[in-house]
Amino acid sequence: MRSTMLSSTLLATLLSLAALPAAAQVTTDAGTIDPERTARFFDQPGYSPYAGRQYPMRPLWGEQHLHTSWSGDAFAGGTRVGPDEALQYAKGGEITSSTGQPVRLSRPYDWMVVADHSDALGVIASVYEGDPALMADPTLKGWHEGMREGGSAATEVMMDIIAQQAQGTLPEQLTDNETQFDMWREMTRIVESHDQPGTFSAMIGYEWSSNYGGGNNLHRNVIYRDGKALADRVRPLTTFDTEIPNELWDWMAMYEEETGGRLLAIPHNGNLSNGLMFATETPDGEPIDAEWAMERQRWEPLYEITQSKGTSEQHPSLAPSDEFADFEIWDKGNLNVVPKEPGMIEYEYAREALKRGLALEDELGTNPFKFGLVGSTDDHTGISSAEENNFFGKFPASEPGPERSTGNAFDFDGRTVKDWQLGAAGLTAVWAQENTRAAIWDAMKRKEVYGTTGSRIGVRFFGGWDFVAEDAQGRNPAVVGYGKGVPMGGDLTPAPEGSEAPNFLVAAIKDPLSGNLDRIQIVKGWLDAEGEMQERIYDVAWSGDREPGEDGKVPMVGSTVDVENATWTNTIGASELITVWQDPDFDPSLKAFYYARVIEIPTPRWTAYDAAYFEDADFAPEVPMTVTERAYTSPIWYTP
């Protein structure tokens, strides 16, 4: 068995020993550590190894992409849960969903971003209420009537809003800048009222929702390090201002210059961009250049790899040997379900972008796709629901009920995506020094974060040159990790003389409410001597006594899922895995990146919970009933 099994106490210690204080770091953004400060990470010596500690006990779990009734498409679809209720829910409170059902998280979050669309922020409610100033417009009057009628009529309004937003044809009454600015200031007031430094961080943000060319998803969540005082000084950007991402970066630079604040942007759903998310041309057809590459790396340090509208790690057609690539794939078309053309998919997935970034660095001098990985839900219900047995859907029409077994999540003139294709995903874990907006934002900026598909798997990942097997047995292994290497999101230091290959200390501990762990993998991407993009996946630690087959792959762990009763047993898999792994195929002359992927044993999917709960649920035979939850760490890069 290629793994080291430790006690839960010891491995929990490993997973809790995280980021050093900022003073001990060479640069916060790079996440690197001053070697002279690694001997002892305490204010002063003493018997207790915990006294004076300057690093967090645990990863901070949260959501950076939730929509409430203040998003136009959400309100039109029936969402009545606003940002105040959404933040109460995130802190562990019980609220009532838009369909009248009580709902609560299994465990509170540590932080959250309400990322409502900046376009028409909060004003669709005025259409619903029949504001006389808006009813003179026939489109808005029709929307008013459809929302009031409810049911399928309200759903049609929601789809029309999405389509008109994608086409840039929303009525001008919804695009008034002063109205938007007023709504923004009210939003920041609500968010500010929930911020409790040290306990819960209510972070300010919004979604800039470019649908360039008619549904080609170029959306970004804009995350503020700042509070209301700075955030209120500049009106958020909308797609009525521009649909070009580099013009969003210009706006971000303007905000920072005018306020002294800090921003970052997180793209999502490249799988719905029809080839634009990671293209080597700008959306308007201009070739990217060195300045563009530098700006993208500066403003977009993270990418949302998984959410309810699909996982964007890798497409199985691009990695046929990756048996875990086919996970919650949405590849029918763009956001409006406009079908894809050949050649689009390779510019839509994170792993391809990470590899292409290495090549672009050779050409442009900067890697524009040097991003860390996070997860989120993108739910439009005001309810962040990433747990399979607590999934409240994308829109109110997809909230729990027997009808969602056959319903459509999206329907554009007969081009449909079914409700059962929605995924209950995902979450972001942040290794921050403390639970404050600034500390969480700083961890995001330096990429010391990871994403999961919904379960709270604990993961630590360090890269260096001097790790040895015994480092996975130490009482304070994170001290070894920072002392000898760099954490996820960092860059390997130059190889010491005589070093053969980089090695990696990686550890994972299960979510106590989810499945045991099947394996830890390290995904490597690199440029070969001819400049061609390559990738390989290594199983580095796994449960049980399985042995790799002739193809080098470890066989599947099996399954204990009882689909009929939506249950499983943790009689297979491991509660924790840890190992030190060295790259056996390393070439010091070639650029590369490495990230860890942790796979759980199979557990019931939300569809299985529905089928067991609702007697009238009628899922088709092709509907998946199990899921293998997983975590994706931010990469570590090697540059010769």
Phi and psi in degrees as a GROMACS rama.xvg file:
@    title "Ramachandran Plot"
@    xaxis  label "Phi"
@    yaxis  label "Psi"
@TYPE xy
-85.2478  63.2846  ARG-2
-157.202  162.551  SER-3
-117.9  126.776  THR-4
-103.027  122.051  MET-5
-114.195  163.935  LEU-6
-63.4397  154.319  SER-7
-60.0953  -35.9211  SER-8
-63.6048  -46.356  THR-9
-65.4775  -45.7338  LEU-10
-68.932  -34.6137  LEU-11
-60.0287  -37.0207  ALA-12
-62.0365  -44.1777  THR-13
-56.974  -46.9819  LEU-14
-73.3377  -21.9854  LEU-15
-86.0796  -19.1626  SER-16
-84.1028  101.981  LEU-17
-119.958  -135.261  ALA-18
-63.7792  141.764  ALA-19
-73.0775  161.646  LEU-20
-60.8079  152.279  PRO-21
-55.8795  -32.0334  ALA-22
-64.4357  -22.475  ALA-23
-91.092  2.72949  ALA-24
-105.009  140.054  GLN-25
-62.3314  -50.3601  VAL-26
-141.014  134.181  THR-27
-60.6903  -43.7497  THR-28
-65.0407  -36.9165  ASP-29
-78.8797  -22.5908  ALA-30
72.8715  17.5489  GLY-31
-88.9374  162.082  THR-32
-120.427  139.146  ILE-33
-72.0523  116.15  ASP-34
-57.3507  -27.089  PRO-35
-72.6448  -12.4922  GLU-36
-104.939  10.281  ARG-37
-93.9107  -6.14831  THR-38
-66.2821  -40.1155  ALA-39
-150.32  127.884  ARG-40
-104.165  47.6203  PHE-41
-132.129  158.017  PHE-42
-63.6485  -39.7408  ASP-43
-154.56  154.751  GLN-44
-64.7214  155.471  PRO-45
-179.143  170.921  GLY-46
-66.882  -45.0219  TYR-47
-74.7824  122.812  SER-48
-72.9054  -6.2648  PRO-49
-103.708  -20.1318  TYR-50
-67.3039  133.861  ALA-51
75.7498  8.60489  GLY-52
-63.3465  141.634  ARG-53
-120.86  29.6835  GLN-54
-138.564  159.188  TYR-55
-75.9373  157.128  PRO-56
-76.6827  -26.9433  MET-57
-157.382  161.975  ARG-58
-68.4874  148.18  PRO-59
-95.8534  121.414  LEU-60
-95.7455  137.883  TRP-61
-166.575  -172.812  GLY-62
-131.587  123.838  GLU-63
-111.284  16.9348  GLN-64
-157.991  76.0445  HIS-65
-125.576  138.356  LEU-66
-109.176  145.415  HIS-67
-122.016  -167.813  THR-68
-64.4041  -9.51992  SER-69
-80.629  -9.12092  TRP-70
-87.2002  131.245  SER-71
-57.4323  -45.5323  GLY-72
-66.7634  -34.9948  ASP-73
-66.4604  -47.2818  ALA-74
-62.0992  -44.6228  PHE-75
-60.8555  -31.1008  ALA-76
-81.9443  1.05021  GLY-77
109.18  1.80367  GLY-78
-71.2206  127.749  THR-79
-122.626  5.48556  ARG-80
-85.4777  116.634  VAL-81
-91.0636  -179.42  GLY-82
-62.6216  -33.7723  PRO-83
-63.0417  -48.5381  ASP-84
-65.7271  -38.1625  GLU-85
-61.4615  -39.32  ALA-86
-74.5866  -34.2922  LEU-87
-59.4603  -44.2922  GLN-88
-61.0561  -44.8299  TYR-89
-60.5813  -31.2994  ALA-90
-83.6193  2.15708  LYS-91
108.527  2.53157  GLY-92
-78.1805  154.901  GLY-93
-91.9039  130.387  GLU-94
-128.084  176.536  ILE-95
-108.42  129.288  THR-96
-72.6245  172.883  SER-97
-66.3987  -19.4172  SER-98
-99.119  12.5985  THR-99
85.139  16.0566  GLY-100
-101.42  137.241  GLN-101
-69.8015  142.718  PRO-102
-149.629  145.232  VAL-103
-155.168  148.392  ARG-104
-72.1673  151.147  LEU-105
-66.2671  -35.5052  SER-106
-144.799  138.731  ARG-107
-60.916  157.199  PRO-108
-82.9149  163.704  TYR-109
-92.5488  -22.2866  ASP-110
-162.093  160.933  TRP-111
-158.959  150.472  MET-112
-115.407  119.04  VAL-113
-81.422  111.326  VAL-114
-112.564  60.2482  ALA-115
-66.685  151.206  ASP-116
-58.2831  131.727  HIS-117
-69.2741  -27.5462  SER-118
-66.0578  124.227  ASP-119
54.6553  38.6588  ALA-120
-56.2106  115.611  LEU-121
75.1548  -0.470941  GLY-122
-95.5271  -13.4274  VAL-123
-63.7125  -25.5362  ILE-124
-60.8079  -33.0695  ALA-125
-69.0207  -33.2373  SER-126
-65.5566  -44.374  VAL-127
-59.8767  -41.0133  TYR-128
-75.2922  -11.7089  GLU-129
81.6363  36.3684  GLY-130
-51.021  120.957  ASP-131
-55.9441  -31.9864  PRO-132
-66.4228  -19.84  ALA-133
-100.6  -23.7668  LEU-134
-72.794  -10.726  MET-135
-70.4917  -20.7582  ALA-136
-84.8074  122.749  ASP-137
-62.1437  -33.8615  PRO-138
-65.0223  -47.0202  THR-139
-66.8074  -35.9431  LEU-140
-64.7852  -40.3669  LYS-141
-63.5453  -39.7593  GLY-142
-63.8213  -42.1685  TRP-143
-56.1144  -47.5862  HIS-144
-66.8756  -40.6242  GLU-145
-65.7927  -42.3776  GLY-146
-66.1497  -37.5572  MET-147
-66.8531  -35.6855  ARG-148
-68.5214  -35.9149  GLU-149
78.5134  -171.962  GLY-150
59.421  -136.164  GLY-151
-65.6093  -30.0506  SER-152
-64.8896  -41.0413  ALA-153
-67.0871  -37.2131  ALA-154
-63.5572  -39.4953  THR-155
-62.8795  -37.9388  GLU-156
-62.4487  -45.44  VAL-157
-57.9575  -45.8327  MET-158
-66.2339  -34.9147  MET-159
-67.7529  -39.6875  ASP-160
-62.3204  -44.7727  ILE-161
-59.9805  -44.0308  ILE-162
-66.8862  -43.7321  ALA-163
-68.6004  -34.2745  GLN-164
-63.2599  -42.6652  GLN-165
-63.3155  -32.8526  ALA-166
-91.4036  -5.6075  GLN-167
70.584  32.1272  GLY-168
-118.399  19.4793  THR-169
-60.3805  142.834  LEU-170
-54.2802  141.937  PRO-171
-64.8927  -21.0272  GLU-172
-62.4586  -22.143  GLN-173
-89.4972  -4.91593  LEU-174
-112.293  14.3395  THR-175
-66.1748  125.517  ASP-176
-65.2462  -41.3485  ASN-177
-68.5746  -37.6185  GLU-178
-62.1573  -44.4959  THR-179
-61.6448  -42.1819  GLN-180
-63.9404  -39.7917  PHE-181
-61.9717  -43.9347  ASP-182
-64.833  -38.135  MET-183
-60.8927  -44.8737  TRP-184
-63.7364  -33.7299  ARG-185
-70.8052  -38.4154  GLU-186
-60.3216  -48.0189  MET-187
-65.2113  -29.9449  THR-188
-63.419  -44.006  ARG-189
-63.866  -47.0579  ILE-190
-61.9668  -44.0668  VAL-191
-58.8478  -34.6876  GLU-192
-68.294  -17.1775  SER-193
-101.485  -6.22964  HIS-194
-75.2445  124.509  ASP-195
-130.98  84.6472  GLN-196
-51.828  132.754  PRO-197
93.046  -20.1554  GLY-198
-120.882  -50.4152  THR-199
-150.764  129.475  PHE-200
-104.701  111.254  SER-201
-92.4022  102.979  ALA-202
-92.8562  144.382  MET-203
-86.9674  137.361  ILE-204
-171.981  173.527  GLY-205
-155.345  166.585  TYR-206
-105.314  125.154  GLU-207
-92.3423  119.067  TRP-208
-115.096  61.798  SER-209
-68.0866  126.473  SER-210
-117.158  55.9448  ASN-211
-54.0954  130.229  TYR-212
77.3349  9.60273  GLY-213
96.8895  67.485  GLY-214
94.5488  2.96238  GLY-215
-79.4385  106.224  ASN-216
-69.5311  112.619  ASN-217
-123.325  32.0394  LEU-218
-65.3581  146.62  HIS-219
-135.708  138.268  ARG-220
-92.6059  127.33  ASN-221
-98.8295  119.72  VAL-222
-111.675  127.095  ILE-223
-93.7679  137.992  TYR-224
-79.7427  -14.4387  ARG-225
-97.9489  169.25  ASP-226
-97.0707  -169.874  GLY-227
-59.6471  -36.9543  LYS-228
-58.2051  -40.433  ALA-229
-86.2327  -41.7801  LEU-230
-60.4835  -28.2904  ALA-231
-79.9552  -6.07041  ASP-232
-82.6645  -17.5909  ARG-233
-133.02  131.532  VAL-234
-66.5649  132.331  ARG-235
-57.7292  148.875  PRO-236
-75.2074  144.062  LEU-237
-122.665  169.612  THR-238
-78.2735  -7.57228  THR-239
-73.2601  -24.6116  PHE-240
-77.899  -44.9625  ASP-241
-167.662  154.203  THR-242
-115.633  11.1187  GLU-243
-100.712  122.594  ILE-244
-57.5774  -39.0004  PRO-245
-68.6702  -18.952  ASN-246
-78.7052  -26.173  GLU-247
-63.0244  -42.7423  LEU-248
-62.4924  -37.3823  TRP-249
-61.0025  -42.1525  ASP-250
-62.9147  -41.309  TRP-251
-62.0384  -42.0029  MET-252
-62.9934  -40.3481  ALA-253
-63.0177  -43.7128  MET-254
-58.7762  -47.9979  TYR-255
-63.5287  -38.601  GLU-256
-67.3976  -39.9116  GLU-257
-78.5415  -29.1318  GLU-258
-111.487  -22.4438  THR-259
78.5545  7.46898  GLY-260
-84.3327  -174.354  GLY-261
-134.665  141.911  ARG-262
-135.64  155.089  LEU-263
-143.296  160.943  LEU-264
-124.733  144.446  ALA-265
-124.227  107.766  ILE-266
-70.6249  158.973  PRO-267
-149.837  160.15  HIS-268
55.7327  51.6679  ASN-269
-58.0073  -25.7017  GLY-270
-63.8103  -14.7535  ASN-271
-111.687  18.4764  LEU-272
-96.8963  -4.16505  SER-273
48.1808  50.6402  ASN-274
87.5817  5.47236  GLY-275
-97.3896  -24.4259  LEU-276
-59.7311  -44.228  MET-277
-120.99  33.5844  PHE-278
-71.5456  160.637  ALA-279
-96.0398  13.6987  THR-280
-127.468  154.033  GLU-281
-71.6528  162.33  THR-282
-56.244  -28.702  PRO-283
-90.6807  15.3884  ASP-284
91.8277  3.53434  GLY-285
-84.5916  136.402  GLU-286
-64.7988  141.398  PRO-287
-71.3436  151.774  ILE-288
-131.436  -174.65  ASP-289
-61.727  -40.4429  ALA-290
-64.762  -42.9552  GLU-291
-60.1228  -43.5388  TRP-292
-62.6722  -42.6049  ALA-293
-64.5159  -40.4775  MET-294
-68.381  -41.6403  GLU-295
-64.7681  -43.1952  ARG-296
-62.6232  -37.0934  GLN-297
-67.2436  -47.4229  ARG-298
-91.2972  -19.7091  TRP-299
-125.429  74.0315  GLU-300
-77.0508  -9.41661  PRO-301
-131.654  159.444  LEU-302
-137.868  135.267  TYR-303
-80.8408  109.505  GLU-304
-90.0958  -19.8968  ILE-305
-149.53  143.333  THR-306
-168.448  -173.69  GLN-307
-64.4073  -26.6291  SER-308
-95.0499  34.3033  LYS-309
109.424  161.466  GLY-310
-103.118  135.135  THR-311
-115.99  32.421  SER-312
-71.3909  -59.612  GLU-313
-157.236  146.657  GLN-314
-93.1866  137.376  HIS-315
-60.0919  -27.8174  PRO-316
-69.3428  -22.1122  SER-317
-93.0924  -13.7339  LEU-318
-142.087  67.5927  ALA-319
-62.1714  -20.636  PRO-320
-86.9141  -4.47167  SER-321
-90.9802  102.619  ASP-322
-71.4761  -10.8851  GLU-323
-106.806  9.62264  PHE-324
-75.2467  -27.0821  ALA-325
-85.7098  69.136  ASP-326
-121.774  114.631  PHE-327
45.0865  56.6685  GLU-328
-87.0439  127.707  ILE-329
-112.511  107.607  TRP-330
-138.557  23.483  ASP-331
-75.8045  -28.6861  LYS-332
176.363  -158.238  GLY-333
-88.1877  -162.383  ASN-334
-63.1097  -28.8144  LEU-335
-93.8892  14.2107  ASN-336
58.8386  31.9376  VAL-337
-74.6635  123.223  VAL-338
-59.1632  151.06  PRO-339
-79.392  155.379  LYS-340
-108.077  159.224  GLU-341
-55.8194  139.054  PRO-342
93.8474  -10.2258  GLY-343
-75.168  -40.496  MET-344
-59.7238  -35.285  ILE-345
-67.6751  -10.2504  GLU-346
-108.599  21.5211  TYR-347
-121.712  -11.3606  GLU-348
-117.223  145.037  TYR-349
-60.9775  -43.4627  ALA-350
-65.2577  -38.7618  ARG-351
-63.6324  -39.254  GLU-352
-66.94  -40.8755  ALA-353
-60.8757  -39.8568  LEU-354
-69.0712  -44.9257  LYS-355
-63.7491  -30.8987  ARG-356
-61.1216  -35.2168  GLY-357
-62.6939  -40.9001  LEU-358
-69.8404  -41.0418  ALA-359
-65.3286  -29.9824  LEU-360
-62.9908  -38.3161  GLU-361
-62.4699  -37.994  ASP-362
-81.7975  -39.8873  GLU-363
-109.307  -13.1388  LEU-364
90.3413  -10.284  GLY-365
-139.817  140.953  THR-366
-89.148  106.596  ASN-367
-73.5619  -17.0821  PRO-368
-112.385  44.1091  PHE-369
-98.4753  77.7188  LYS-370
-121.399  152.755  PHE-371
-85.8828  176.886  GLY-372
-122.372  132.731  LEU-373
-134.383  166.994  VAL-374
-125.987  164.142  GLY-375
-165.82  -179.773  SER-376
-100.912  -40.4178  THR-377
59.6721  24.1235  ASP-378
-65.8485  143.715  ASP-379
-111.939  32.3765  HIS-380
-111.21  -5.03735  THR-381
77.0963  6.22978  GLY-382
-126.7  110.685  ILE-383
-79.2546  106.963  SER-384
-128.987  92.2753  SER-385
-102.324  -3.24297  ALA-386
-89.199  138.441  GLU-387
-61.3895  -38.3757  GLU-388
-89.3073  10.7236  ASN-389
-142.784  34.829  ASN-390
-89.0495  121.815  PHE-391
-109.611  19.6724  PHE-392
78.6524  -178.363  GLY-393
-87.6462  -46.0739  LYS-394
-128.196  165.54  PHE-395
-52.9918  -33.6803  PRO-396
-63.1621  -17.7742  ALA-397
-104.333  11.35  SER-398
-71.2838  162.504  GLU-399
-52.119  132.749  PRO-400
169.411  155.495  GLY-401
-62.5742  -25.0986  PRO-402
-70.1705  -21.0087  GLU-403
-76.1056  -4.42681  ARG-404
-71.1307  -21.1146  SER-405
-126.299  -2.39065  THR-406
-77.0086  169.598  GLY-407
-104.022  129.6  ASN-408
-76.5285  -38.5233  ALA-409
-136.625  141.394  PHE-410
-147.621  104.542  ASP-411
-112.683  97.2402  PHE-412
52.934  43.2827  ASP-413
89.2537  -7.64557  GLY-414
-87.3995  106.102  ARG-415
-116.296  155.141  THR-416
-126.657  129.279  VAL-417
-79.4961  153.481  LYS-418
-56.1414  -39.5703  ASP-419
-67.4092  -13.4566  TRP-420
-82.3992  -8.56607  GLN-421
-65.7817  143.928  LEU-422
-107.843  142.452  GLY-423
-83.5563  83.7477  ALA-424
-153.713  158.324  ALA-425
-140.569  -164.017  GLY-426
-136.336  162.327  LEU-427
-120.616  133.677  THR-428
-108.164  132.104  ALA-429
-119.983  127.162  VAL-430
-90.9587  85.0154  TRP-431
-108.387  154.41  ALA-432
-67.5427  -33.3003  GLN-433
-154.837  165.899  GLU-434
-88.6222  77.7926  ASN-435
-136.831  159.765  THR-436
-54.9534  -47.4916  ARG-437
-63.361  -44.6431  ALA-438
-67.4204  -39.6578  ALA-439
-66.5908  -44.883  ILE-440
-61.9035  -41.6366  TRP-441
-62.4468  -40.2915  ASP-442
-64.4202  -38.4751  ALA-443
-62.1545  -44.7631  MET-444
-62.9635  -38.9371  LYS-445
-87.8029  2.5884  ARG-446
70.9449  21.3101  LYS-447
-86.4775  65.0797  GLU-448
-145.273  163.596  VAL-449
-150.405  161.285  TYR-450
-115.693  149.338  GLY-451
-127.977  167.116  THR-452
-86.1307  11.2395  THR-453
138.736  -32.0837  GLY-454
-84.1655  161.584  SER-455
-102.545  67.8456  ARG-456
-75.9549  131.614  ILE-457
-86.7373  129.583  GLY-458
-138.114  134.979  VAL-459
-124.029  142.772  ARG-460
-147.653  117.6  PHE-461
-125.412  145.742  PHE-462
-123.375  143.269  GLY-463
-167.516  -160.416  GLY-464
-121.294  -11.3765  TRP-465
-123.919  10.5778  ASP-466
-66.8064  142.796  PHE-467
-127.662  165.667  VAL-468
-55.5908  -36.0739  ALA-469
-64.2724  -19.8301  GLU-470
-65.5456  -20.333  ASP-471
-83.1731  1.64634  ALA-472
-114.93  -6.17293  GLN-473
-68.0688  158.745  GLY-474
-75.1871  -26.0474  ARG-475
-126.671  66.9558  ASN-476
-64.8554  -24.1967  PRO-477
-66.9249  -31.6954  ALA-478
-61.7705  -40.2108  VAL-479
-63.7964  -42.9044  VAL-480
-59.2868  -50.4978  GLY-481
-71.9908  -32.4537  TYR-482
-69.7824  -34.0423  GLY-483
-104.222  -13.8046  LYS-484
-152.223  -154.638  GLY-485
-126.739  152.076  VAL-486
-84.291  174.715  PRO-487
-49.625  139.489  MET-488
92.8678  -8.00036  GLY-489
-98.4857  -178.953  GLY-490
-114.441  132.518  ASP-491
-59.1649  137.585  LEU-492
-69.7509  162.813  THR-493
-56.549  145.425  PRO-494
-66.7536  129.401  ALA-495
-63.0751  153.756  PRO-496
-59.9417  131.339  GLU-497
91.8411  -7.01522  GLY-498
-72.0388  137.609  SER-499
-88.2756  -43.5857  GLU-500
-163.937  154.83  ALA-501
-69.3174  152.005  PRO-502
-129.645  161.709  ASN-503
-134.698  133.072  PHE-504
-99.7241  117.322  LEU-505
-134.222  136.557  VAL-506
-144.009  149.003  ALA-507
-145.41  145.375  ALA-508
-130.998  141.564  ILE-509
-68.7862  155.941  LYS-510
-71.021  124.655  ASP-511
-62.1565  -17.6796  PRO-512
-102.097  6.25425  LEU-513
-126.35  -163.98  SER-514
-77.7606  159.091  GLY-515
-62.9878  173.099  ASN-516
-93.5035  134.219  LEU-517
-82.4986  -54.5814  ASP-518
-162.947  163.728  ARG-519
-112.797  133.38  ILE-520
-119.229  151.835  GLN-521
-115.157  124.93  ILE-522
-98.5342  124.647  VAL-523
-114.858  136.762  LYS-524
-127.404  145.093  GLY-525
-157.539  168.288  TRP-526
-102.65  127.128  LEU-527
-79.0513  -177.227  ASP-528
-62.4477  -23.2563  ALA-529
-92.3035  2.817  GLU-530
82.8432  11.0195  GLY-531
-85.3176  143.357  GLU-532
-76.6292  132.993  MET-533
-131.875  160.145  GLN-534
-150.481  155.065  GLU-535
-154.611  146.326  ARG-536
-116.183  128.9  ILE-537
-114.218  127.011  TYR-538
-78.1839  119.984  ASP-539
-114.149  -21.4844  VAL-540
-153.924  138.558  ALA-541
-152.091  164.17  TRP-542
-85.8361  156.536  SER-543
74.2628  -165.739  GLY-544
-109.33  27.2202  ASP-545
-63.5265  150.032  ARG-546
-121.125  143.521  GLU-547
-59.0342  144.821  PRO-548
-80.6006  -172.605  GLY-549
-62.4276  -26.7497  GLU-550
-83.4761  2.23357  ASP-551
84.1679  -2.212  GLY-552
-92.911  141.132  LYS-553
-79.9652  129.223  VAL-554
-63.3631  161.618  PRO-555
-61.3158  151.883  MET-556
-74.6914  -19.8248  VAL-557
103.326  -168.306  GLY-558
-150.361  139.517  SER-559
-113.055  12.6548  THR-560
-70.4945  128.785  VAL-561
-98.2019  94.7928  ASP-562
-62.2561  -42.4694  VAL-563
-58.4177  -37.237  GLU-564
-104.114  2.74032  ASN-565
52.4485  52.6314  ALA-566
-135.575  169.735  THR-567
-156.326  167.916  TRP-568
-123.174  145.465  THR-569
-91.2782  48.0379  ASN-570
-89.4236  -5.45449  THR-571
-123.517  167.543  ILE-572
82.7897  179.187  GLY-573
-124.737  150.301  ALA-574
-79.2469  -24.0898  SER-575
-154.416  151.925  GLU-576
-139.333  143.037  LEU-577
-153.806  143.591  ILE-578
-162.361  163.565  THR-579
-110.061  127.997  VAL-580
-127.004  137.406  TRP-581
-113.081  137.785  GLN-582
-66.1791  115.085  ASP-583
-80.1149  -9.57829  PRO-584
-117.542  26.4655  ASP-585
-73.8893  135.113  PHE-586
-122.865  113.973  ASP-587
-64.7437  -10.9182  PRO-588
-91.129  -3.99707  SER-589
-114.449  134.805  LEU-590
-66.7303  147.291  LYS-591
-157.28  162.733  ALA-592
-135.597  158.098  PHE-593
-139.175  135.387  TYR-594
-139.228  155.648  TYR-595
-96.2465  141.983  ALA-596
-126.109  122.945  ARG-597
-108.319  127.446  VAL-598
-112.649  130.713  ILE-599
-85.1077  167.009  GLU-600
-70.2731  160.253  ILE-601
-61.27  142.273  PRO-602
-137.017  168.101  THR-603
-65.2892  136.221  PRO-604
-79.2594  164.452  ARG-605
-59.5963  -28.918  TRP-606
-64.0978  -35.5736  THR-607
-67.6034  -39.4866  ALA-608
-63.0762  -41.1052  TYR-609
-62.7415  -45.9939  ASP-610
-61.7303  -34.8007  ALA-611
-77.7573  -29.3594  ALA-612
-87.1107  -40.9915  TYR-613
-102.893  117.014  PHE-614
-62.0317  -30.3504  GLU-615
-92.5243  3.66041  ASP-616
-63.6421  139.685  ALA-617
-136.058  71.4016  ASP-618
-78.4652  138.922  PHE-619
-69.9808  158.794  ALA-620
-59.1691  -28.1615  PRO-621
-80.5809  -4.5087  GLU-622
-72.1164  126.099  VAL-623
-68.4305  140.45  PRO-624
-115.89  -4.10378  MET-625
-127.274  163.498  THR-626
-145.395  146.136  VAL-627
-111.453  93.2846  THR-628
-61.0378  157.224  GLU-629
-156.933  165.763  ARG-630
-126.22  146.583  ALA-631
-125.2  118.374  TYR-632
-83.0961  159.737  THR-633
-64.3395  150.084  SER-634
-73.6565  166.649  PRO-635
-119.13  133.201  ILE-636
-106.004  145.032  TRP-637
-117.286  127.5  TYR-638
-125.423  124.211  THR-639
